[in-house]
Amino acid sequence: MNNPSVEKLWNEFIKSHDIVGGHYTAWGFGRTPEMADELLQEVLHGEKRGTSGLKRAYELEHEELPKAGDYSVLLDGKGEAAAIIEAKLIDILPYKNITDLHGYLEGEGERNLTYWRSVHRPFFEEELNEAGEEFTEDHLVVYEYFEVVYRKK
């Protein structure tokens, strides 16, 4: 990725934490700039400490699954680096087994399972429909619990 704001934030982070080298990914939440900004604010305010995606979507995009200890540079809606998170715990479980705790940690809306399902199911359905596949509640969800380890100054 050739994004000067990402490289700058990453370099500040590794220098301040005495990390040599290191690996990271850079991405924004959701599918729109508005969603990226909204969810980023929830992260920065400490409300959002988890994120989830379909395992099948990772496969379709040929992306590696996150692992505990992975770093991600979070982008705002304009593609500018705003914070760095570290994955602390990864759960992979069927959609139907997501719990109220997962919904709470996701930090969105009413912070419960009912709200989580109301926004994630349509998102997941759309993702799979674009690939010509149908969503079921047996699809595996990759749930990442994370902590903010660095913020843009």
Disulfide bonds with the S-S distance in Angstrom:
none
